[in-house]
Amino acid sequence: MNEVPISPEEREQLIRLLTTSRESLRSAVAACSPAPTRAEGRPGWSPAEIVEHLVATETAIFARLQTILALPPDATRRSALAARDATILKAVPDRSRRVEAPSQLKPALRFPNLDTALATFESARLRTIELAESTQLDLRSRFDRHPFLREMDAYQWLLFLAVHTDRHVSQLRESASKAVAAAE
């Protein structure tokens, strides 16, 4: 089968979004005051729990991508979902809609502290960026179903990782703002 790699523009967008969201997460974590690893007695997740969720998501989707990319491409459906890119880029970072994480992606105290969680995220994200930089597989002709967004191609799964991180960067920033306001 003939592989049609993503275009240089798509690759550049993907790498930029993955890199930018990683940098935004670093910045948001740096702005967090030292906090307990667990958000016991408070609504929402602690910064460490948010980053742990991001690690779990990045790791699970990367593993899922390995399965998706092992499938033969289906070029007959290549353009069927192209318009979904815009939906993913807009809807996923929008925190006005609350979505409950699947149980396997919820924080479970996998890391002793925020620094360890962030370092683990950095390692997982680096692997994702390397895939985006190097793959010559046809990401637009391999598909899998997302529980909320329905069917997405492999490129869109990578887009999802970038903007999902942005979603939780916003959550970290909201949490930091509330902590500052409460301290005043």
C-alpha positions as CSV (number, residue, x, y, z in Angstrom):
1,M,0.0,0.0,0.0
2,N,1.1,3.5,-0.8
3,E,1.6,5.7,2.3
4,V,0.8,9.4,2.0
5,P,2.5,11.2,4.8
6,I,1.0,14.3,6.3
7,S,1.8,17.5,4.5
8,P,4.7,19.7,5.7
9,E,2.2,22.3,6.9
10,E,0.2,19.7,8.9
11,R,3.5,18.3,10.4
12,E,4.6,21.9,11.3
13,Q,1.2,22.7,12.9
14,L,1.3,19.4,14.9
15,I,4.8,19.9,16.2
16,R,4.1,23.6,17.1
17,L,0.9,22.7,19.0
18,L,2.6,19.8,20.9
19,T,5.6,21.9,21.7
20,T,3.6,25.0,22.7
21,S,1.2,23.1,25.0
22,R,4.2,21.5,26.7
23,E,5.8,24.9,27.3
24,S,2.5,26.3,28.5
25,L,2.3,23.4,31.0
26,R,5.8,24.1,32.3
27,S,4.9,27.7,32.8
28,A,1.6,26.9,34.5
29,V,3.3,24.4,36.8
30,A,6.0,26.9,37.7
31,A,3.3,29.4,38.7
32,C,1.7,26.9,41.1
33,S,2.5,27.4,44.8
34,P,3.7,24.3,46.5
35,A,0.6,22.2,47.0
36,P,-0.2,18.8,48.4
37,T,-0.1,16.0,45.9
38,R,-3.7,15.3,46.5
39,A,-6.6,17.7,46.6
40,E,-8.3,16.2,49.6
41,G,-11.1,18.3,51.1
42,R,-11.1,20.6,48.1
43,P,-13.0,20.5,44.9
44,G,-11.1,19.6,41.8
45,W,-7.7,18.1,41.3
46,S,-4.4,19.4,42.7
47,P,-1.7,20.5,40.3
48,A,0.0,17.1,40.7
49,E,-3.2,15.3,40.0
50,I,-3.8,17.4,36.9
51,V,-0.3,16.6,35.5
52,E,-0.8,12.9,36.5
53,H,-3.9,12.9,34.4
54,L,-2.0,14.4,31.5
55,V,0.7,11.7,31.8
56,A,-1.9,8.9,31.9
57,T,-3.7,10.4,28.9
58,E,-0.5,11.0,26.9
59,T,0.7,7.4,27.6
60,A,-2.6,5.8,26.8
61,I,-3.1,7.6,23.6
62,F,0.4,7.0,22.4
63,A,-0.1,3.3,23.0
64,R,-3.4,3.5,21.2
65,L,-1.7,5.3,18.3
66,Q,0.7,2.4,18.0
67,T,-2.2,0.1,17.4
68,I,-3.9,2.5,15.0
69,L,-0.7,3.0,13.0
70,A,-0.3,-0.8,12.7
71,L,-3.6,-0.9,10.8
72,P,-3.5,-0.8,7.0
73,P,-4.5,2.7,5.7
74,D,-8.0,3.2,4.3
75,A,-7.5,5.9,1.7
76,T,-11.1,5.8,0.7
77,R,-11.9,7.6,4.0
78,R,-8.9,9.9,4.0
79,S,-10.8,13.2,3.6
80,A,-14.0,12.2,5.3
81,L,-13.0,13.6,8.7
82,A,-10.7,16.4,7.7
83,A,-13.2,19.0,8.9
84,R,-13.1,17.6,12.4
85,D,-9.7,19.2,13.0
86,A,-11.4,22.5,13.6
87,T,-13.8,21.0,16.0
88,I,-11.0,19.3,18.0
89,L,-9.0,22.6,18.1
90,K,-12.0,24.5,19.4
91,A,-14.0,22.1,21.6
92,V,-11.3,20.2,23.5
93,P,-9.7,23.2,25.2
94,D,-13.1,24.7,26.0
95,R,-13.6,24.2,29.8
96,S,-17.2,25.4,29.8
97,R,-18.1,21.8,29.1
98,R,-17.2,19.4,31.9
99,V,-16.2,15.9,30.8
100,E,-15.5,13.2,33.2
101,A,-12.2,11.4,32.6
102,P,-12.4,7.6,32.2
103,S,-11.4,5.9,35.4
104,Q,-8.0,4.7,34.0
105,L,-7.1,8.3,33.3
106,K,-8.0,9.7,36.7
107,P,-5.3,10.5,39.2
108,A,-4.3,7.6,41.4
109,L,-1.2,8.9,43.2
110,R,1.1,7.4,40.6
111,F,3.8,10.0,41.4
112,P,5.2,11.2,44.7
113,N,5.1,14.9,43.8
114,L,4.4,17.5,41.1
115,D,8.0,17.6,39.9
116,T,8.1,13.8,39.2
117,A,4.7,14.0,37.4
118,L,6.0,16.9,35.2
119,A,9.2,15.1,34.4
120,T,7.2,12.0,33.4
121,F,5.0,14.1,31.2
122,E,8.0,15.7,29.6
123,S,9.4,12.3,28.7
124,A,6.0,11.1,27.3
125,R,5.5,14.3,25.3
126,L,9.0,14.1,23.8
127,R,8.1,10.7,22.5
128,T,4.9,12.1,21.0
129,I,6.8,15.0,19.3
130,E,9.4,12.6,17.9
131,L,6.5,10.5,16.4
132,A,5.0,13.7,14.9
133,E,8.4,14.7,13.5
134,S,9.5,11.4,12.0
135,T,6.5,9.3,10.9
136,Q,6.1,8.7,7.2
137,L,2.9,6.8,7.8
138,D,-0.5,8.0,6.4
139,L,-2.0,9.5,9.6
140,R,-5.0,10.7,7.7
141,S,-6.0,7.2,6.6
142,R,-6.0,5.4,9.9
143,F,-8.9,5.8,12.3
144,D,-10.2,5.0,15.8
145,R,-13.2,6.1,17.8
146,H,-12.9,8.6,20.6
147,P,-15.6,8.2,23.4
148,F,-16.8,11.8,23.0
149,L,-15.5,13.1,19.7
150,R,-16.4,10.0,17.7
151,E,-14.2,8.7,14.9
152,M,-10.9,10.5,14.5
153,D,-7.9,9.9,12.2
154,A,-4.4,9.4,13.7
155,Y,-3.4,13.0,13.0
156,Q,-6.5,14.2,15.0
157,W,-5.5,12.0,17.9
158,L,-2.2,13.8,18.0
159,L,-4.0,17.2,17.7
160,F,-6.2,16.0,20.6
161,L,-3.1,15.5,22.8
162,A,-1.9,19.0,22.3
163,V,-5.2,20.8,23.0
164,H,-6.1,18.4,25.8
165,T,-2.9,19.7,27.5
166,D,-4.1,23.3,26.8
167,R,-7.4,22.4,28.5
168,H,-5.6,21.4,31.7
169,V,-3.2,24.3,31.5
170,S,-6.3,26.5,31.8
171,Q,-7.4,24.5,34.8
172,L,-4.0,24.9,36.4
173,R,-4.1,28.7,35.8
174,E,-7.6,28.9,37.3
175,S,-6.5,27.0,40.3
176,A,-3.4,29.3,40.8
177,S,-5.6,32.4,40.5
178,K,-8.1,31.0,43.1
179,A,-5.2,30.2,45.5
180,V,-3.8,33.8,45.1
181,A,-7.2,35.3,45.7
182,A,-7.8,33.1,48.8
183,A,-4.4,34.1,50.2
184,E,-5.2,37.9,49.9
